[in-house]
């Protein structure tokens, strides 16, 4: 079955960096667009980035551009989200997602907490 497993979250001070990973299995990872989302407390889940099968990336929010970088390693079935210059507004649960055979799948999420 399709599985997405995120890791790399944690507690970091403002200005710090984290690199999130998402390992996919149960589907053809290399042909699927991967997406990163986040959900802050009391807010709706928002799309952070997409990474096409060929590695083209889009960062959606202006506040994240220049600080967040998305990438993937198809040989390792892994997508990454590098986050630099973190601030408390980046505190959220971060999820990776994929649509496989028209069904959307999510990982369990990884908590990112940025202290001021």
C-alpha positions in Angstrom: 0.0 0.0 0.0 1.0 3.6 -0.4 3.0 5.0 2.5 4.6 8.3 3.0 6.8 8.8 6.1 8.1 12.2 7.1 11.0 12.9 9.4 13.4 15.7 10.3 11.1 18.0 12.4 12.0 19.2 15.8 12.5 22.3 18.0 14.7 25.0 16.6 15.5 28.6 17.5 14.4 31.5 15.3 16.9 31.8 12.5 17.8 28.1 12.5 17.4 25.5 9.8 15.8 22.1 9.4 15.7 19.6 6.6 12.6 17.5 6.3 12.5 14.2 4.5 9.6 12.2 3.1 10.1 8.6 2.0 7.5 7.1 -0.3 6.7 3.5 -0.9 4.0 1.4 -2.5 3.9 3.4 -5.7 6.1 4.6 -8.5 7.8 7.4 -6.7 9.8 8.7 -9.7 6.7 9.5 -11.8 4.7 11.3 -9.2 4.6 14.9 -8.2 5.3 15.3 -4.5 3.9 18.0 -2.4 4.8 19.6 1.0 2.0 21.0 3.1 1.9 22.5 6.6 -0.8 23.0 9.2 -0.4 25.5 12.0 -2.5 25.3 15.1 -6.0 26.6 14.4 -5.3 27.0 10.7 -6.1 25.1 7.6 -3.6 23.0 5.9 -1.7 25.0 3.3 0.4 24.0 0.3 4.1 24.8 0.8 5.8 23.4 -2.3 5.5 21.0 -5.2 8.3 19.0 -6.8 7.5 17.5 -10.2 8.8 14.1 -11.2 11.7 15.8 -13.0 12.6 18.0 -10.1 11.0 21.3 -11.0 9.9 23.0 -7.9 7.4 25.6 -6.9 7.3 27.4 -3.6 3.9 28.9 -3.1 4.1 31.6 -0.5 6.2 34.7 -0.8 7.1 34.4 2.8 8.8 31.1 2.1 10.6 32.0 -1.1 14.3 32.4 -0.6 14.1 30.5 2.6 12.6 27.1 1.6 13.9 24.8 -1.0 12.2 21.6 -2.2 14.0 18.7 -3.9 13.8 15.0 -4.5 16.0 12.0 -5.0 14.2 9.5 -7.1 16.8 6.8 -6.5 16.1 7.0 -2.8 12.3 7.5 -3.2 12.7 10.6 -1.0 11.5 14.2 -1.2 13.1 16.9 0.9 12.2 20.3 2.2 15.1 22.5 3.3 14.0 25.3 5.5 16.3 28.1 6.5 15.9 31.3 8.5 13.0 29.8 10.3 10.8 32.0 12.4 8.0 31.3 14.9 5.4 31.7 12.1 6.8 28.5 10.5 5.7 26.5 13.5 3.4 23.8 12.2 3.0 20.1 11.4 4.6 19.5 8.0 3.2 16.8 5.7 4.1 15.4 2.4 1.5 14.3 0.0 1.1 12.4 -3.3 -1.8 11.6 -5.6 -1.7 8.0 -6.7 -4.3 6.6 -9.1 -6.5 9.7 -8.4 -6.4 9.2 -4.6 -4.6 11.6 -2.3 -2.3 10.2 0.3 -0.6 11.9 3.3 2.1 11.1 5.6 1.7 11.2 9.4 3.4 14.6 9.6 6.4 15.9 11.4 6.2 18.7 14.0 8.3 21.8 13.5 8.5 24.2 16.4 10.4 27.5 16.1 11.1 29.3 19.3 11.7 33.1 19.4 
